[in-house]
Amino acid sequence: MAILSKGTTYADGTQVTATNLNALVDSATFASGAVDDSTTQLSSGAVIVKDLGIATGKIAASAVTTAKIADSNVTKAKIENVANLKVLGNVSGSAAAPAEVAILDEDNMASNSATSLATQQSIKAYADSKVDGTGAGSFTTLAASGDVTFDTTTLKVDSSNNRVGILNASPTVPLDVNGSARVVGTFFVGTDDTDPNGLVDVYGGGTGQDEGGEIKLRTAADFDSTYNHYFIDAHQDDFRIGREGNTDIVLNSSGNVGINTADPDYLLDINDDAATGVGIRVTGGGGGGPLARFIRDVSSSGTVEINIAGGDPQFKLTSSGSDVMTIGLDGSANAFQVCAGSGVGSNEVLVVGINGNVGVGETTPSAPLTVTSTTGGVLMPRMTTTQMNAISSPANGEMIYNTTANKFYGYASGAWVALH
């Protein structure tokens, strides 16, 4: 069987020339005997590989690479059919030849396979059944028969004891928060309040100190009764801050503030029944301003009243803890006194009697001004003649010592007169 068909036919006596020889070769074509019609075939006189003509055994391992396959040459039609609910892949965890991987449509994930894939529908059905217990698709209720733990360092739900721990894997109270928490929006703690509207809304539903909207602060000793427990409490119409069993600070509905009194009657009502008798202490004043100041609006009138039932009201001025001066009322003498020492009634420096008499160094002044001393006299105002004459509207009986004339002068009948 001829493999080639000649391009030129020679007859007897035809001259052999270069042209005839070139035509013989250039015009030659493959004959049918050049192909087997199984793996190869003729196409316009050329030999080509027939479709599906190359068997697997005739391809060397790794001979067909990505670089040797033109883009889009491999189509679905040229790949062997894959079985129903299977995909080609590798789930071995290491390099391996691709294999068929099963796709499972199990709403309950019962097979628990590590080498199969789940359908989107089965994943949704399984997730829904675990979130709300019904598989209805509503993410509103979490049904659990035991403890639910969302990373024990973040959130722990203890269903057996009805406790929730935030940053606490072992909650000991209904809501046990360990560490610091930042609240954004409305945070509500309570039993009956159905409409919390504060940033933090604490409601207890009771009327007692331990039943209202109370925040209790405990020391590191936890519940050891030897340590003070502190509370912040909304008690009926009052806001209270105190130690366990004590109401230390109260703000009532009238705007009055009480310290150590549960029922303040004044804007600031302080009850000092402590055995120490400490009272009020004001420290500081290093900025140069007054240590304490009472100011009344200039358009109003009013008084600052100190009233001590059964005692003598006093101001005591001390320096470095030592008694220096006492200013107050001596009830037994019916007098206002400024005394050098720790209390009124002794070492009087200045006394104002109930009759208006003033005593300097005198406890019971008998005249409008009584000066008593065995170590010094009364020093009159001292000035020059020019300064004396410059006094505006002097009163008859006014006296000064004139340092220009070195004499006492008195004003009488509208003129200054030397008294000696």
Secondary structure, 3 states (H helix, E strand, C coil): CCCEECCCCCCCCCCCCHHHHHHHHHCCEECHHHCCCCCEEEECCEEEECCCCCCHHHCCCCCCCHHHCCCCCCCHHHCCCCCCCEEEECCCCCCCCCEEEEEECCCCCCCCCCCCEECHHHHHHHHHHHHHCCCCCCCCCCCCCCCEEECCCCEEEECCCCEEEECCCCCCCCEEECCCCCCCCCEEEECCCCCCCCCEEEECCCCCCCCCEEEEECCCCCCCCCCCCEEEEEECCEEEEEECCCCCEEECCCCCEEECCCCCCCCEEECCCCCCCCCCCCCCCCCCCCCCCCCCCCCCCCCCCCCCCCCCCEEEEEECCEEEEEEEEECCCCEEEEECCCCCCCCEEEEEECCCCEEECCCCCCCCEEECCCCCCCCCCEECHHHHHCCCCCCCCCEEEECCCCEEEEEECCEEEECC
